[in-house]
Amino acid sequence: MLEVFIEKSLGNFRLQSSFNADKGVLGILGPSGCGKSMTLKCISGLYHPDRGIIKLNGKMLYSSDSKINVPPRKRNIGYVFQNYALFPHLTVYKNIAYGIKGLEKELGNKKIREMIERMQLGGLENHYPSQLSGGQQQRTALARTLITDPDLLLLDEPFSALDSHIKYMLEKELMMIIKNNYDGIVLLVTHNIEEAYRICNNIMVMDNGQNLQIGSKDEIIHTPKNLTAARITGCKNFLDANVIEEKDGYYGLQSKELVFKAIKKEREVDKQMVAGIRAHNLSLFSVDSDMENAFECDVMEKIEGVFSTTIVVNCGGCVFEVETPKSSICNIAEDNCKKLKLHIPADKVFLMGREG
């Protein structure tokens, strides 16, 4: 178990981070400059918090009250940096060996050979980082870290410098390596919600040095705590809505001229809320559809993407972005058709307070 409760000021920026993490992958999600990497650096010991505690598996690594500050080399934490930070003048073998300096030679060589085999780096032992592909560099960096048997693994945006055509492949490879070779706590820093959702068990949303929400990835997506968390996780549709009706199982909401339903969820609701719904949860149909919670709308704009099209519609004075697969476009409407029905699935609507 990792327990973190820290404060750290750097110039005008102030980090206030408080969370617990157990075995599995916790994604730390947020925009650039929000304090994600600073959190990792404080945990690893590269930065010293101004106050607070950091405890790992019952061992106090940092405590401002008790004047405890364990040096980074004694924290047994593995850190894989964004650019992998391999030593360019060392071979694959020697880069991995660097992680276990001081170990008896024969035992050390045995551990290195085993790690090279596990990471599928056989035949590359005498190659330098400049001679490796991105995936091979990643495996070498992980091998150097995992050979120390760390209690905690920190991954600081390991895919941000990669081209999109190899990014997904290396994501899968990285997580397969961790699944097969590591049974501890992993913190993954990212600013990409799709990456966090694919890789992580739980997600913590950060902004401006603060933890906004932490929970399972489905909880973060389906019930964001506030507007900022919803925006960071990729939601684009927000409506100022009044609760005009409350019945068993659902709320009746009104935003401008639009009156629609939302399924009740475990959250306190005021009379005035913000209703959010993600673009991919909305759908468009021809005007003769009689589906519940479906309303006539006018097409305002179409934004073409590679695999999907975003259709911007006006429905009762409210503007929505609807993400539609390319394969469905021809079934929705011809290019010259401006009238459609927008379906708002009541179970996909989430409500938030108007502040935040």
Secondary structure as UniProt FT lines:
FT   STRAND          2..10
FT   TURN            11..12
FT   STRAND          13..21
FT   STRAND          24..29
FT   TURN            32..33
FT   HELIX           36..44
FT   STRAND          51..56
FT   TURN            57..58
FT   STRAND          59..63
FT   TURN            64..67
FT   STRAND          68..69
FT   HELIX           72..74
FT   STRAND          77..80
FT   TURN            82..85
FT   TURN            88..89
FT   HELIX           92..97
FT   HELIX           98..100
FT   TURN            101..102
FT   HELIX           105..118
FT   TURN            119..120
FT   TURN            122..123
FT   TURN            125..126
FT   HELIX           129..131
FT   HELIX           134..146
FT   TURN            147..148
FT   STRAND          152..156
FT   TURN            158..161
FT   HELIX           164..181
FT   STRAND          185..190
FT   HELIX           193..199
FT   STRAND          202..207
FT   TURN            208..209
FT   STRAND          210..216
FT   HELIX           217..222
FT   HELIX           227..232
FT   TURN            233..234
FT   STRAND          237..247
FT   TURN            248..249
FT   STRAND          250..255
FT   TURN            256..257
FT   STRAND          258..263
FT   STRAND          272..277
FT   HELIX           279..281
FT   STRAND          283..285
FT   TURN            287..288
FT   TURN            292..293
FT   STRAND          294..304
FT   STRAND          308..315
FT   TURN            316..317
FT   STRAND          318..325
FT   HELIX           326..332
FT   TURN            335..336
FT   STRAND          339..343
FT   HELIX           346..348
FT   STRAND          350..352
//
